Amino acid sequence: MAPSSDAAADGEPSGDVMTYHLKAEHELRIEVDFDRQVTVKLLSGDAEIFGCELPKGGAKTLSGVKCAIFTWHAAQIQIVGKPDACYEAEASAAMRSYLNLHTALEERRKAAVTTTSPTTKGPRVLVVGNTDAGKSTVCKILCSYACRADAMHGGVAAAAGHDHWVPVFVDLDVGQNSVTPPGTICAVPVDAPVDPVDGWPGEAPLVYYFGHASPGENAAHYKALVESMARVLAQRETDDVLARAAGLVVNTMGWTDGLGYDLLLHAISALSIDIVAVIDHDKLTAQLKAHVGSQGGDVQVVKLPKSGGVVTRDTNFRKRARDRMIRSYFYGSRSELNPCASAIDASSFKVFRVGGGARAPNTALPLGATSRMDPLRVAPLPMTRDLERCVLGVLHGDNAALGDADVLSKPCAGIVCVTEVDASRGKVHILQPSPGSLPSKLLLSGTMRWND
Ligand SMILES: Nc1ncnc2c1ncn2[C@@H]1O[C@H](COP(=O)(O)OP(=O)(O)OP(=O)(O)O)[C@@H](O)[C@H]1O
């Protein structure tokens, strides 16, 4: 149904307040740039944004987002403000297939929670596809539905003392991270539907600092971090039957050929994935089916349609989104946090980088051999002005116990940004999220840069 302008109905034409009457399985697609704000309100019916229900009468203020308000039945939505785009569309095909996948995952969870065998696990889903296929969105929907599911399906987890599932969301997309700052991979238990404004729950994520916006910068380091994370997750599942049953939902980057494909296969193996959901990519679906067939395991490859609403983001938008993510790490998404600028002694911590290092001359090698950089070489960096604007990961651990392998396997406690290196005074000025000494003296550098 066509939207109505509330102000116009009152005789005062204005485009700022619009009411939309959505039909069943339709969605209202909205794009709001970073410098605008639009408020959405559910007036009647039921509606959700990527699986997270809108409370009736409650308003959500959106800024710098592209999203869809979807209804399974019907809804009346009020929009206050001027979105950059706002239109209604039918979304049955995509949403029904995402719901079908969720229902299949739910059956696996129920089966896993009722068995005492530690080898029976809940679903471990990897979502793959090209850039702007809607991978993160599908992950959000699957996690949010899992959090709402137990109420929908009769309370299996409730019977075990929990009122809903807590699946783990794993984000392997270091360029467009959903939860933690760019350049990291993370795993976070999702204990509530993903709020369209507040984003993913940020409680106790397990984070590893890679330091680059593309895994291609150092694929060996990236793989080492995925393996480290997989070991920690496996331990958690050994200890906790509900965690094992709730399973994983894994988001990947949109790089699906060459090295990107190799990294997908590595993630499937490292995280013991048993369902690969491919969004709208016939060749990749066929390749993955052939691969898993040749491995003789029981990994399922399913194809999902792409939602017609997925918005393509150009390089500039992606860069701004990364900067915004770092900014909100320090300042909060609504500037509610107070980061701390401090000057620390250069001698009191160490900055490392992974990869590179001296290359042996080919003449020093056996005939026919070529010299290569060691991608896993861990090297200390001097405190020079080259570090200015660098985003550094602060690793858990301490200097005394440090070995190269630790730098490759330690999770990250947080990030800091170097604002100035004053070599003459031996001081390094950093922006850190909160006052006090750093959680450790081990800092990892990469190619991530940020200007406050
Ligand atoms: N149905 C929809 N209506 C409107 N916007 C949508 C819809 N689905 C997804 N989007 C938006 O489209 C953009 C791209 O989607 P998403 O981030 O899920 O893609 P992606 O495949 O994970 O991207 P990439 O891996 O390239 O970073 C996001 O801003 C998302 O909010």
The ligand as an ORCA input file, in Angstrom:
! r2SCAN-3c Opt
* xyz 0 1
  N      16.788     -6.676      2.672
  C      17.592     -5.644      2.815
  N      17.127     -4.379      2.675
  C      17.941     -3.310      2.823
  N      19.238     -3.402      3.099
  C      19.766     -4.632      3.241
  C      18.972     -5.809      3.117
  N      19.781     -6.887      3.335
  C      21.001     -6.396      3.568
  N      20.992     -5.059      3.520
  C      22.136     -4.154      3.693
  O      23.007     -4.352      2.595
  C      24.356     -4.160      3.014
  C      25.176     -5.376      2.634
  O      24.722     -6.487      3.350
  P      25.707     -7.393      4.204
  O      26.603     -6.579      5.054
  O      24.883     -8.414      4.878
  O      26.537     -8.030      3.012
  P      27.867     -8.882      3.106
  O      27.790     -9.916      2.057
  O      28.094     -9.358      4.498
  O      28.930     -7.787      2.752
  P      30.539     -7.858      2.666
  O      31.006     -9.243      2.981
  O      30.809     -7.466      1.261
  O      31.037     -6.851      3.658
  C      24.321     -3.927      4.522
  O      24.376     -2.539      4.760
  C      22.971     -4.488      4.933
  O      22.475     -3.881      6.108
*
